Amino acid sequence: MTTTKSSRRKWPIICGTDFSIHAAEAADVAAAIAKRDGSELRLIHVEEHGGLGASHPDAFLAVLDRTREHLEKEAGRLRSLGVVVKREILSGSPYEGLVNAATASSARLVVVASIGHVAVGRLLAGSVAERTAETSPVPTLVVRQGGALASWARGELRLKVLVGYDFSMNADAALRWILEWQNIGPCDITVAHVAWPPAELERLGLQGPISLNENHPEVARVLQRDLKERVVGILGDQPVSLRIVPGWGRSDAHLLQLAQEEKSDLLVVGTHQRHGFNRFWLGSVSRSVLHHASMSVAVVPLTGASEQAVDRIPEIKRVLVAVDFSELSKRAVPYAYAALRRGGRVRLIHIIPPRKLPGPWVPEHGPKRLTEKQHKQIAADLLAQLRASIPAEPESRVIATEVELLEHSDVAEAICQDAERFSADVICLGSHGRGGLSKAVLGSVAERVMQRSSRPLLVVRSPKR
């Protein structure tokens, strides 16, 4: 449930300043947001010359006096805009000071300019804005060309927002943040997912030529369906534009290009908050976006509140069941229906070898290939067996059921790929629970599915006697 503006506790907004023109523009945005939201604005300057106090105390005091004068002048300017401002001078690393202040005060937002003064030794590690956004436990707004943001916060226009989404918990956190962001002012929201065509074709088990400029029609359909479900689940039924972009190479470049095409005022991304060497070796979409974007960027971490949202009881709408017609696999079918509420869907599948291979799945035919007529007859018989496995209880009559035969040489891979096409909330399998040598020799479809798929797996074991 979304909290109303009147009942939400007013956590402070942190704004860092180095007294530059860009910092003043960021402060204007922070002040406009704080005024509209009724929050307190904490204006912070982090002084990097703390060591000067020990070696040259007189010089340090003179620098500190000038800093206080600049800070008071800037605070007075912002107060004239009608916002409550508290000013503070910290010493040390600028980004660490801002992050520590945000953590200590349970701030709801950190606002910084995209360009700030930084010591030469920190250039390789990134700007103050980048390092703040990558390490802050609360969302960070990096302001570029802040006129639109300030006008939006004053209620003068609608803000054009683009959210980069990759189906991760971090991306979910970014979407949830948008709900709170809209309490400040109206937004036109576009949610975009960048899909790499070869990976999507492999994930869904699809064949066909790979285009450089567009997704396979089935890939586009599945991604559009899944993206809509995730967005509606978080943002509700409000109008949102969805974009599926085929992308070769890094996704950040495609997000930036789309943001420019859409003339977005704000680009929102989640962050994994990688630290240390991993930031350089693994790369970071949020870091690249921060570095290259021409518009303002909001970076949203996976906070405690977001993690609590993830822990909510999920609604199971679709269950995929693989049936090999053994007694154990048929025993798993009722569990699929038991997991669903009225209006849910069960998909029953049976995997057979491709027609171009011999058909050991029909013992009476031995290793011979089947004729087209034989194949059709056996397929019809197998589909009839699948339908016969549907429980007769009344609960199954209010749950939609579909059955299908799949041709594939790898049973586990076929299950995983079909689960992606079906967007299964749960995969349900029967398993003998073999261990030791028998497991090593015979293998385990359930274990291989667990290794390959990120979707929840319900394994129905044979009862102990």
N, C-alpha and C positions, 0 to 999 in steps of 0.2 A: 504494500500500500504506500502510495506517495504521500510524503509529509507536506502539509500545507505551510505556506510561508509564515502565517501568523503563529503556528504552533511549533515550528522548527527552532531549536536553540541556535542562537547567533554565534557561531564559532568565528573567530577573527580571520581576517584576510591579511596575509603577509605580503609586503611589497618591498623588494630590494631596490636600493638606489645607489648609484655612484655619481649622481648629480649631472650626468650627461643629458643631452637632448633626448636620446632614446629612452633613458630611464625616466625622464619626466613624462614622456608619452605613455609609458607603461603605468606610471603612477596615476595618470588621468583615467586610464581604463580601470585600475583597481579602485579608485575613488568612486567612479560612476557605479561600479558593481556593488561596492559596500553601501553606498547611499540607497540604491534601489532595493537592496536586500536587508538594509537595517543592521549591517554588521560593522564591527569596529575595524578600522584600518591600522595596522602596525607598520610604520615606515621604518625600515632598518637599513643602516649603512654599516658594512663590515670593514673595519680599518685593518689593512694588511701590514702596517708598520709598527706592530707591537714591540718588536725587538729594539726599535729606536729608543724606547723609554729607558732601557738599561744603559745604552751606550751614550746617548745624547738626550738627557731628560728635558732640557730646555727646548730643544728643537721639537721633541715629541709633544710637549705641552702646547707649543705654538700650532703644530699641525692639528692637535685635538681641538683647540679653540676654533680654528677655521672650520673644521668638520662640524662642530656643534652649530656654528653660525649658519652654514649651508643647510644643515638638516632642519634647523628651526625655520628657516626661510621657506624651504620646500613644504614642511608640515603646515605652515601658515597658509601657503597658497592652496593646499588641498582642503584645509578647514574652511576656506572661503567658498568652497564648492558645496558645503553643507554636509560634511562627513566628519565623524569622530575619528581623530588621528592621535595615535600614540607613537612617539619617536624613540629610537633606541640606537645606540652605537655599540657594536661588538668588535672584537679583535680576532684576527686569525684568517683562515681561509674563507673567502666570501660564500662559496656554495655550502661549505660545512656550517657556517654561521646561520644561513637561511634555513637549511634543513633542520638544524638543532632547534631553532626558534619555532619552526612549524611543528615539530614533534612535541616540544615542551608545552605549547599553547593549544594543542589539538586543533590547529588551523584547518579551515576547510579548503583553502586555496592559497597557492604561492604564485605571485605575479612578478615576472622579471622581464627585462628588455632582451631582445634577441642579440644585441651587441653591447658588451660591457667591457670595462677595463679588466685585463687579466695579466698576471705576471708572465714573463717570457717563458719561464720554465714549465708553465701549465698549458702552453699552446697545443702541444701534442695530445694532451689528455682531453682537450675540448674546452669550449667557452664556459663561463659561469652558468649561463642559461642551460647548456647541455648537461653539465654535471649536476646541477640542481635538479633538473627534470628526471635524470636517471637514478637519483638516490633519494629523492623526497618521498616520504610515506604518504603524502597527500598530493592531489592533482596539482600540476604546475602549468600555468598559462604563460607561454612565451610570446610576447607582443611584438608583432611587426605591422607597421601601417595600422596603428590602433584606432584610427578615426571611426571606422565602421563599428568596432567593438564598443567604443565609448557612446556613439550615437544609439546603438542598440540598447545598451544599459540604461540610457536616458529615456527609452521608450519611443525613439524617433524612427526606427526602422526594424524590419525583420532581418535576422542574421542567417546567412547561408552557411550551413555547417555540413562538412563531409566527414564521415566516420569510417576509418579503415577497419575492416572486420575480417578475422581469419578463423573463426569458430573456436577460439581458445577462451579460457577463463579470463585472460587479460582483456580480450576484446569484449567479453560480456561486461566486465567492469567499466569499460569505456561507454558502453550503451547505457548502463545504469546511471552513470554520471550525467548523461544527457538529460535524464529525467529531472535531476536537481537543477541543472543548468537552465532548463526551460522555465523554472520558477522565476528567474530573473527577467526574462523577456521572450517573445515569440521567436521561433526558429523554423526555417525550412531545412529539413534534414534529408541528406542522402547517405545511405549506407552502402559501401562498396567493398566487394571481395575480389581480390586478384587471384585468378586461377591459372596454374601452369598446365597447359593442355596435356602433355605426355603423362604427368602424374595423375591427372583426373581420369584419363582413359584407362590407366592401369588400375586405379582404385575401384572403378566401376566395372572393370572387366569388359570394356568396349573395344571393338575393332574399327578400323577405318583410317582414312588419311588424316593427317594432323595439319590444321591450318595455322598460319602465323597470325591471322587477324581476327579469328572468331573461334568460339568453342564448338565442339561437337553438339548437335541439337539435344541429344540426351543428357550430356554433361550440363548444358545450359538449363535444361528443365529441372534436373535434380538439384543443382546449386540454387536456382531461383526458389524452388520449393523449400529447401532447407534454410536458406537465408531468411525467407519470409517468416517461417515458423519461429526462428530464434529471435528475430526482431519483434514480432508481435508478442512473443512470450515475455519480453522485457519492456518494450515501449507501449504495448497495447495496440489498439486499433487506430491510432492517430495516423494521419497521412505521412508516409515516408516513401521516398524514392529509393528503389533498390537497383544496384548496378553490379553486374557480373562482368569482369574485365579479363579477357585472356592476356596473360602476361608471360613473356620470356625474359629471364633474368630476374633481377631483384624486384620485389613487389613495391618497394618505396618509390622507385622511379615512376611506376605506373600510377601510384596514388598521387604523386605530385603533379603529374601531367593531367590527371582527371580533375584535381582540385583547381588547376589553372583553367581548364576547359569549362568547368562549372562556375568559375569566378567565385569560388568559396571565400568567405571571410575568415573561416576557422576550420582547421584540419585537426581532428581528434584521433589519437591512437592510444592503445594500451601499451604497456611496457613490461618486459621481463626483468628489468633492472639488473642486467648482468654487471658484474663488478670485475675490477682488476684486468688481467690479461685477456679474459674471455670477451671483454668489450671490443677488443681489436681483432682477435682471432675469429670469433664467431660472427661478428657484425651485429648490427642492431637496426631494425627498421625505424624505431623511434629516433635513434641517434642520427641516422641519415636524413630523416624527415626534418628534424630540428636544424640540421646543418644547411640543408638546401632549400627549404620551403621559402616561398616569397610572401606567404600569408602567415597570420598568427597560428600557433600550434598549441593544443592542449594535450599534455601527456598524463595518462591516468594509470596509476599503479594498482595492483591487486591488493586492496586494503583489507583490513579486518572485516569491515562491513560487507565488502564484496564477497569475501570468503564465507561469511554467514549466509549470504544470499544463495551461494552455491550449495550450501548444506540443506536447503529447503527440500521437502519431500517432492521428488519429481513425479510427474504424471506420465504413466506408461500408456501410450496410444497404439503402438505397433510392436508386435512380437513375431520374429521369424523362427520357424521350427524346421530343422532338417530331419527328414525321416528316411531311414533305410529299410523300413518294414520289419526290423527286428522287434522283438517284444519290448526291449528297453527303449528304443526310439519312439515306439508308439505310446509307451508309458509317459513320455515327456510331453505329448500333445496336450493333455488336460491341464498341465501346469501353465501352458501358454494362455489358455482361456482364463484360468484362475487369476492371472496377473492383470487382466484387463477389466475396465469398466464398460458400461453400456456405450456403444458407439466406437469401440476399439476395433483393431484389425489384426487378424492372424494370417500369416502367409506360410503355407506348408509347401516345402520343396523336396524334391528327390533328385539326386545328381546321378547322371549316367555318363559313360564315356562318350566322346565325340563319335559321330557316325562313321568317320573315316577310319576308325580303329576297330579291331575285332570286338565282339560284344560278350565278354565274360559275365556281364550282368544278367544274361539270360542263359542259365546253365545248359538247357536242352539244345542250344545251338552251338555250344562249344566255342572254338576260336573263329568261326566263320563270320564274315560280314553279313549283315541283314539286308534283305531287299527292302525297297521303299514300302511295299505293302506290309511286310512283316514289322518294320519299324513303326508304322502308323498303328498297327493293331496292338503291339506291345505297349506303345505309348498310351494308347487309350485305356488299356488294362491298368497301367500304373497310375494314371490320373484317377481312375475309378477307385483304386485302393487308397489313394491319398484322400479322396472325398469320404471314403468309408471310415477313415480314422478320425473324422470330426465327431466330437462328443455329442450325444443325443440330449444332454441336459438342457433345460430352458435357457440357461445363461449363454450358451453358445449361439442361440438363435438371435440374440441382440448384438452379436459381435460379427462383423463382416469377415468372411474367410475367402482367401484366394489360394489356388493350388497351381503349381507349375513344375514341369520337368526341366532341368538344366543340364546341358551337355558341357562337361569339363573333365579334364584328366586329373585334376587335383581337387579333391573334395573340400578340404579346408579353405583353399583359395576361393572356390566357387561360393562357399557360404559367406565368406567375408565380403566378397564383391557384391553379392546379392543383398546383403545387409545394408551396404552403402546405397545401392539403388533404391531399396525399399525404405531407407532411413529408419531402420529398426531401432526402437528404444531398448530392446532386449533381444539377444539371441538365445534360443532355448535348444539344448541338446541332451540326448541321453548318453551316458558314458559308463563303461564297465569299471572305470577306476583302476585300470591295470597299473601295476608298478613293477619295478625291478626289471628282470630280463624280458618278461613278456611285453612290457611297455617299450623297451628298446627295440625289440624285434618287430612288433606289430604296429607300433606308433600309436598316437592318440589324436584323433581329429579334434576333440575338445581342447586339448592343450595347444595344438597348432592354431586353432581359431583364437584362443586366448592370447597367443603371442603376436598374431598378425592384426587383430582388430582392437580398436580402442573402445568398442561398444560393450556395455555390460553383458555378461554371459551367465545364464542360468543353466547349471549342469544337474541333470536328474540322474542320480546314481542308482544302481541296482540294490534292492533291499538286502540287508544281511540276513542270512538264515541261521 
